[in-house]
Amino acid sequence: AVSVGLSTGLVLGAIAGYLGGIVDSIVMRLMDIMLSIPGLLLAIGIVAALGPGLTQIMIAVGATQIPIFARLLRGSILAQRENDFVLAARAVGVPRPRILVSHILPNAISPVIVQGTLALATAIIDVAALGFLGLGPQDPSTPEWGTMLTDTTRFLQTAPYLALIPGAAIVVSVLGFNLIGDGLREALDPKLRGRV
């Protein structure tokens, strides 16, 4: 799900940030429209249109993360676009697509990498929520934490510990990805690199 949102968001953000003008306005207004709809509600609508299933959930959760990655990369590219090394490459006659891919993207990608790890945690919660609502995989043999939580609701009176296992798995994995994201942010941010 994160790779769907990341790949599409990277393409849209890179195009909007580097080309600017009318292309930037159109792409960013589309991203604003997507951001105006709550993420889980948009994912529910997409899964309802595509039908329940794990692949449909991945597409839906990935689609809700496209605007986040697009806006973040666009902002990074706008910050890098007028740097001296980009102006020097333009002055030498390097083609515009090569400037974007070889010079701007490597310098603008670090915030997107950090956001990708943080988006993994959000995707786990969203997938579990959609599975809990019954939009997950319909095959009971498919291991999915949200579906497991739904299946344990009828045993809450007699065996409440059954709900703790998938709930704890969700909490531990989300916490782990958030900690990885914080560590990457500290490792990739030059302002935080010197701190102990």
Secondary structure, 3 states (H helix, E strand, C coil): CHHHHHHHHHHHHHHHHHHCHHHHHHHHHHHHHHHHCCHHHHHHHHHHHHCCCHHHHHHHHHHHHHHHHHHHHHHHHHHHCCCHHHHHHHHHCCCHHHHHHHHHHHHHCHHHHHHHHHHHHHHHHHHHHHHHCCCCCCCCCCCCHHHHHHHHHHHCCCCCHHHHHHHHHHHHHHHHHHHHHHHHHHHHCCCCCCCC
